[in-house]
Amino acid sequence: MISGCSNEGEVTTVTIDSIDAEEVLTLDSDADIFQYDGVIYKTNIDWVEELSLTKDVQIGEIKTKNDTNTDFKDKMSNKLPVGAKIFSTKERGDILIVESEGEIKKYLVIVEG
């Protein structure tokens, strides 16, 4: 028998602290990153590259390229060209796929931890 209890109406919120572009680029000055929905995504992560992921719906595209400083805004990248398409994945909510110039890259959300 398995039993459990909860306080009706009680909501538990889990907050994930994200880091900004400046912190990511301080740790890895050559990082390929972009910002989406207030968080930074980074590619070229070995274990992410090994995952078999399915591109889902397009959720946006890169609007601005910023390779001169670390003041990032949503849909801004330091290496991807303007117009690169951003897709969600069917398998994972923490990885986005970006398609640009016939190339597909996988980007993992970067959080403090």
N, C-alpha and C positions, 0 to 999 in steps of 0.2 A: 504494500500500500504506500502511495506517495501522497503527501499532504503539504499544503502551503497556506500562507495567509498574506493578505495585503490590506493596507488601509485604503478603503474606497475613496476615490477622489484625489489621492495623493499622486503627484507627478514627480518623477525623478528626471532631472535634466543632466546630461553629461556634456561637458564642454571640452572641445579639443582646441588647445592653444596652437595657433598657426604662427609660423615665423615669416618675416617679410623678406623681400628680395635682397635687401642689404645683408641680412644675416646669412642667407644661402650663398651669396656671391663672396662674402668674406671667408666662408669655409671652403668654397670651390670657385675661384675666379673665372673658370672656364665653363661653369655649369650652363646648360641649355634649359632655360626656365620660361614660364609664362604665368600670369596671374589670371585666375578665373573665379568669380564669386567670392572675392576677398581672400583667397588663399593661393599659395604658390605651388605650381606643379613642376616637376623636374624629370628629365628623361636620362637615358644611358645608365639605368640602374640594372645591374646584372640579373637579379632574380625576376624583375619585372619583364625584362626582355625575353626570358624563357617561358613566360606564360602564354598560353593559347587563348586569345581574347577575341570576341566578336564585336565588331563595330555596331553600335545601335543607332540612335537618332542624332542628327546634328543639333548641337546646343549653342553654337556660336561660331565666331571666327576671329582671328587676330585682327585687331583694328589699328594697333600702333606698334612700331618697333622702337625699342629703347636700348641702345647699346652704349650709351654714354654715362648713365648714372643708375642709381638704385631706387629711384622714386617711381615705383610701379603703380599702375592702375589696372582695373579689370580689362581683360582681353588685350593685354600688352605683353610682348615677348622681347627677349634680348637677341634671339637668333632666328626665330621663325619669321618668314616674310608676312607682310600684311596680306590678308585674304586667306591664310591657311585655315582650313576648316577643323573645328573642334567637335568631337563626337563622344557621347557616353559609351560605356561598354555594357554588354548584357550580363557579364559575370561579376563585375566588381564596381562598387560605387566610388572607390578611392583612386581609380585609374581612368584617365581619359586618353583617347586616341586622337592624334592630329594628323591630318592628311594634307600634304603640300607637295606640289611639283612631282606627283607620282610616288612620293615616299610616304610611308606610314611610320609614325613614332608613337611610343607608349609613354605617357607621363603619369607619375605617381604624385599624389598630394603629399606635401611636406609639412609635417606637424612637429611641434616640440615634444620631446619625450625623453 
